[in-house]
Amino acid sequence: MENYDIIIIGAGPAGLTAGMYAGRQNSKTLVIDKAMAGGLGLEVPMMQNYPGFDLIAGMELIQKMKAQSENYCEILENTVIDSIEKTDEGFHIMTKNSPLLMSSDDEGIKEFFTKTIILATGASHRHLNVPGEKEFLGRGVAYCATCDGMFFIGRDILMVGGGNSAAQEALYLKNLGCNVKLVHRRNELRCEHHLQKALEDNGIEVLWNSTIEEIKGDLSVNSVTLLRDGVKEDYQTDAVFIAIGDDPSNDLAKELGVDLDEEGYIIADKKQATNIDGIFSAGDITGGVKQWIVACGEGAVAAMSAYNYFNLL
């Protein structure tokens, strides 16, 4: 069994930053991810709002962050947490290989002990699960208006959703100079009244009782099949932005008894501490503003708080 001061679960922007900050305090630190390092950051085709870079792809920034973090901590990718047991001294963790790597005779079972855990397990976009959604990701299909909206100034966008996030992102895109319409499956929106009024005041049309059945294009999106009031039609658009909610990756938090809010996100204080001694959290799993730079900031705070915690034991 290998012993660590801090084990970070999740190697997205929050987890990688936490690994770097923890390791720089001379803490023996391990970052574990069930897939490749990067999380949802790998989906970002281009960013223009990350400090220090006029334009950078998410994958390129993840590669830079991973290489920098590896100077200070270990990173274990494609590794699934099989179990976590809290003891009086800390946490006993069992892992195994991701199913994609697992062979019949080698599950890659490993055993670790740590004094502190940082949960940076993130969240996943809810998908439409329609033909073309996966194929055109980064080529007209997007889940983040602040990340990708600048690429569609002056062009036509369909924003899918009816809640606060969809309305806010539609307004953001409109203010950028995009020609945006909202696609909603019902005949009334779920977003707050002031957002509904803002949509009306900004002239954002809502396509009521509508769902997207297929996303189509050549090199990039150029149209969708829209089911509107029970009738299918081809609808021209340059992009489809999807804001139908996120699903927090909170299985481990639930297993450990970490308090969650009503939406399933981890509740953490300003030190990123949870209700369980020795467990901290950072990044999209904490809800709030889901931006790369916010995740990095929370990762840094969580790492420093974890370091201070185990040094006071």
Disulfide bonds with the S-S distance in Angstrom:
Cys144-Cys147 2.34
